[in-house]
Each structure stands twice: as structure tokens, then as C-alpha cells.
Amino acid sequence: YMLQALNFRIHNPAFAKALEDETDPAPADLAQTLDDLKLKRVKLFVKNKQTDSPIVATLTQLAQQHDIPVIEVTETAPPGQSYIEWISSTLRQISVALGDT
């Protein structure tokens, strides 16, 4: 929801939904995502640390190889952080990743 509020769009919603549901993405969706990263059609790669998988690890590495910023997010506030601290930290990561500092 935060990304949508910041006017980002999910580049491949079917792929993102499959990962969110902890299912394998369709081969065509995976191929599209791989191509999108290789061709730098993605501004920012958001990795949910709570849904890690071999596919996510591969995509994270591919994004890094193609100089696409990677930020790591969680679905809940980390221990010891308030809601405001957690959200502010995520927003700072996005800002730094996009060079808006």
C-alpha cells in the first residue's frame, strides 16, 4: 500500500501475488520479471524479508547485478521499533535507494 501511495506501481502483479501467496509464479511471469530486471525496466526491487525463497534470492542478486536498488521490508514492525520508526525507516530506505537524499 505504501508503494501505491508513493505513486509506484507493481511491475508484475501476478508474479508479486504468487510470491505473497507462497506459490510458484507462472513461468511466463517469472520470465517477464527476469527480463524486466535485465533490461532495467524496474526502478526499485522491494524484497519482503518474510517471504524469502530461492526465486527471490535469484531476483535480488539479478537486481543488484543490474544496479537496481534493493530495499528489504517486513510486514510487521521489527522488535523494539514503534510503528512510526518502522515506517520512517522504510521510507528512508526508499529515498536513499532512489537518490532522493
N, C-alpha and C positions, 0 to 999 in steps of 0.2 A: 504494500500500500504506500509505503514511503516513496518508493521509486516512481510510482504513478503520480504522487503529489508533487514530485520534483520534475514532472513532465518527461520522464523516461518511459520507454515502452519496452516490454518484454519482447526480445527479438524473435524468439521461437516459443510461443506459449504452450504448444503441445509437448515440446521437449521439457520445459520447466514443470509442467503439470505431472508428467511421468516421474520426474525425479522427486517431486513433492509427495507423490503417492507411493514412492519407493518401488516403482516398477521400471522395467527396462523401456527406454524410449524406442519408438518405431525406428527401424533402420534409416528411413528417409529423413526423419527428424534429426537423428544423430549426424548423418552425412551433411545436412544443411548447417548444423551448428559447427561442425568441423570446418566446413568451407567458410562460414561467416567469420570464424576466428582467424583462419589463414589469410583471408582477404581483408581483414581489419574492418569489417562492417559492424563491429561491436565496439562501443566506446569504453565499456566498463564490464568486467566479469565479476559477478557477485556470487560468492561461494558461501553457502549455508554450512557452517561447521557441523551442524547436527544431522546433515544428510550426506555424509561423505560416502563415496563409493569409488571403485576403480575408474568408472567413466568420469566422474567429477575430477578425480586426480589427474587423469589424462588431459581433460579440458583445461584445468588450471595450469598445467605445465605448458600446454599449447598457447594459451593466452599470454603467459609470461614470455615464451619464446618470440611472440609477435608483438611484444611491447604493449600489450593491452593491460591496463591496470586491473589488479585483482584485489578486491576487498573481501574480508571474511566477516560474516554476520552470524548472529544467533537469533533464535526465535524467542528467547526469554533473556531477561537481564542477567548478566553474569553475577555470581555471588559477590556481595559487597558493593554492588553498584545500584544506585537508585534508578528509577525509570528515566529520569531526566539525564543522568550521567550516561546511561546506556545509549539512549537515542542521540545525545550530543556527540558521543564518541563515534557512532556510526556516521553521522553527518560530517564530522571532521575527516573521517577516512575517505568519504566520497569527495569532499572538497580537495583534499591533498592529492588523491588519485587523479583528479581532473585538472590539477594545476591551478586551482582557484584560491590558493593561499595568499 
